[in-house]
Amino acid sequence: MADFRQWALEFVLADNEGQQTAIAKKAANEIQTAAANTNPVARWVEAVQPWMPGGGNEAENETPDWTARAKALEFLSRTLDFLSNDILKPSQVKLLVSFFGAMFEVDHKAGIMPSASALSRIVAMKSFQRHMGHDIIQKVCSLKDDFPRQVSKTRLEIYELIRLLMTTPGVASDLQNTHGSSAGFMLDLIQLCRSERDPECLMMWFDILRLFMSEYTVSQDVLEEVYGVFKPYFPISLPRASQVAITPEELKLQLRKCFSANHLLADKVFPFLLGKLDQGDAVTVNVKLDILKTMQACLDEYSHPQKAIAPYANQIWGSLKYEVRNGEIEDTIWGTLEVLKSLTRRLAGDSLRDYTLSVTRDCVPDLATTMYASSAGRLMVSVLSSKPSAFVLMAAPVITHIKENLRHPKAPVHTQDLLKVLHIILETRFLLVDTNMAAEDREDFAAIDGFFKSLYQDTFKNPVSLGSKPDASYDDIKVATQAVPGAGVLVCQRPSKSLDLSNNGASDISQRLLPESTCSEICSSLFAILKKSGPGYPRSSGGDELINDAAQALQRAIRYFPRGFDGLVDESLSIIRSSRQNGNVPDTVETIKTLGGLVAYLGSSELPFTPRDGFDHFIYSIRAFLSELFDSLESKSDPEIWCALVATIQSTIRYFNDACLAKNPDKEFSIEDEPLQKIGSAYPALSLLGGETVTESSPEYHSQVPQSASVAEIRSEFLLVTLFIARQLYRRATKVVDTHPQTGKQALSLSDDFANVDEVSGHQYLHLISTLAGFVIHEFSETQQTSLKAESFAISLFRDESIRVPQTAPETQSSLENGSSWSWLASEAPNVLAFGILQALQPSAVSRLFDIGVAQELILSGFAADTNFSRPVTLSILTILANKFKVETVPSLITALEQRSSSLSPASTSGNDDSRLEQITSIYALVAGMVRRYSGKEAKTLLDVVKESPKDPKLGTELARRLEMIVAPQQPLTKECYAIVKPLWTQKVYFQLVSPMLQAATGKETEVQDQQVKANYSTAVLLMVKHMNFPIYEADADSILRISIAVAQNSGIGPETKAALDVIKNTLAEAPEKGKGHIRSIIKICSSVFSHKPSPASADVETEGACGKLALEIVGSLPQTYDSQHLIPHAPQVQRQLTLVCGHRVREVRKTARLARAAWADLK
């Protein structure tokens, strides 16, 4: 038989929480498993008898061991924690309640905490009887004056016990039945707890009071007694030094719940709170906010508003209106407006009518004054925006008075305030018109629609027109800025329909409150303001804000009034066309950028409620700007105009795509056969722009996209249309050459549009249409690219009827040896068009180009290409192909590359050095793509060429500089462009390429002894390492730092010095100790760089500025990095040079110099 006494003794003596828990678990297990005839519960309770009063262990006058007694009782309490709820019988529960309850009467020093904890556990047991709750409360109340003397943790346990009893359904019912409305038990508790001051205990005590007032039925006298308990605590706060876990706001909220617990307290609460509020300057802002939030809680929570709230409405209004009218603190103003809004929501019928009448009567006179118009508007808006019935009662008189005062404003700022109030009223109506209303309320709401229909003509027309006046003053612009949002939301207003109509589906979004002619007029007036953002209009103060607000207002209006868009496009094109014909190219370009950007934003940046309307906008604007572009091509306009128009087209496309994606549509959709031909037939206007004839009868494009189309359907059609637009632009930019001079086969060249165009402008235009094509192809998934055969677009450039795409690879590889029929695509001007598409292809699509043998020919053609304007594009194409496909797995290609590589050594060629330089650079481009996905062993020959290239006696210096391209960031090699980029590729490049080069640079490779070759390798190492994170080369940081110093000392201002400074800066930041021995050299290098005096003819200001800024950043970081003892010997000279460089010609250098000078000035 278990010895509970021994366990109790062990528990009392234990000083470890884990030991005590283990003992309690053993005791609980014994109680649950012992035979009933052994009476384990009685033995368990008796086990603590030696520590109880009269237990026999104490001499007559001996002071009891309070700690031991408390731990003994805790043994019982902790055991209960591990007992099942249904293990104890009713008689045993009764015994335990009596035992622990007695502790409150006889043991106020040791037994209260564990007894309260034990009783909380017992109350939750199955055999606990409801009447026992009353007994426990009586026992607790027997503490009387000893309750405040208990430590706060003990009091908190008692509060938790009381709350548990009051929330247990059976106990709560028994307390209500036993005490009735007199609630004697609560009066006893009030006497016990009314002097509580501990924040955590107050949280629980306030919750008990709230629970009692909201859940128990009691008399008014008892409620007032309870009210008298918590009222003195208001307003409540925490001492600054308080260490409790609760926040002041949590404590305030708990007290606030007491005030709002029962509507029968209204006659006490509202006068009390208003009296506090009316104390004026004696009330701090925080207290005032607490009062307002408490009042709002009461207004929101009280039931029976007609009895509890309505009688106090005018009193609340009379007090609170001055908080807004005369208020200066925005927080209290907002708090007051929220209270008034809550008050309005709870009123109805005559009470609401009387209240709104009082508000209107008090505020309307203030609308006529400059000082109070804004605050009066805020007060009225807070009330009328609360609910539709309040809006109906107030909107008409308020609008009437605003209109009247706008006819005779006191000052421009008065006009602005009135227009702002009117705008907010319109926003309120816009939100309320769709709320659920009873049929009668909706009829009342519709009855005041007439007040809004004439608002534009009567009120907004003149202020909005001020914004487009040629000689608009500052005040005119500010007034117009305030008017345009209101005019915009006026277009969005819809009529209020009866409930029956809305249920029958008549609440179509297309229905508008204003007639179509008025909506069109508003859109035109807003656009007239936007036209002033173009060239030829003077910039005025506040003009940018007006234009931004007008653009937002018009964009919103167009969403609700889609028919207003086409006219804006037509007007924009008319202005652009007129400007283009006048011949001022810079003005025309600026006009296109301004108006084109506006049209794109207005029509395509956000979908209307019917997505098809947005698609209509897209088609209309794209067709218009495409037409203008083709017209400018025909008329031989300046290429800058072409570029501006294409940029507008691309901006519109990107806007619309983002607008669709914002709705999270399904991106997967199937693509039918010959989708571009079907798009061409469905959209004849787009086909005709390319000079094509449509043979079949062409249905209107509306039949392609139904009015009810989803966003996913819209986006799928949009992408195919955009692809067709790219096709049209590509075809316009190219022409077919029947016999190419090199291959003798059909090829493509730039069209006659480019005959007299300089290469830079032409290339910029080609790049823009290339990025457009790349953008749309990128948006197609891998499956969709396969369905489209997107890879074919990259080689036929959408001229598949002339440029035949092979279906399979040629049986022989003679083409790899005898020249390629695709050389025009790899290395001539059209290559930029192929580049944009290749960059957007998935690797699987690129692999199909290798399957048909075209990619191999592109690589070999690009490998041997001559230097020309398109050469950088050729290298990027090589990089893309080598990255998205394992070129080293194509034996014939690798063999051909190895053969060509072997002929590139200086000893084996007598050819042109320029050609050899470009061919080795081609290898760099291939390796740049390969290393990011880890190259196979088959690529060893190419990697060897890279490692050996700095040794070249003639080209080594230039080749070393170009090695940077292998690791430098490139847009085509990002994951966004579907490039294959392995996580640790830079580490692998370091060990495969950089580390061997470092050995050569530091003279550790016996074959490399020539100083120039070492210098070449040093340059190569630095240019590659600067793109790597420090941990990658940390093991070799000492050697690399020495190389950096040597290169910076021996090189002039240029890319080598910049790379050296980059590496020095990074090393000092990551491992300062490595630079401690080189401080003198670093200061000398940096001083010579930022003190460098360039020759007047020096054109590379960018490199000079970058080097100077880096040098200054390094010098400026030294005082924070090293002890002053290492720097003081150099301080006078450095400070003198920093003072001089503060006058450098590059602004960024001057700014950095001032920071460095300040850092050295603090040196001590």
Order of alpha helices (4+ residues) and beta strands (2+ residues): alpha-alpha-alpha-alpha-alpha-alpha-alpha-alpha-alpha-alpha-alpha-alpha-alpha-alpha-alpha-alpha-alpha-alpha-alpha-alpha-alpha-alpha-alpha-alpha-alpha-alpha-alpha-alpha-alpha-alpha-alpha-alpha-alpha-alpha-alpha-alpha-beta-beta-alpha-alpha-alpha-alpha-alpha-alpha-alpha-alpha-alpha-alpha-alpha-alpha-alpha-alpha-alpha-alpha-alpha-alpha-alpha-alpha-alpha-alpha-alpha-alpha
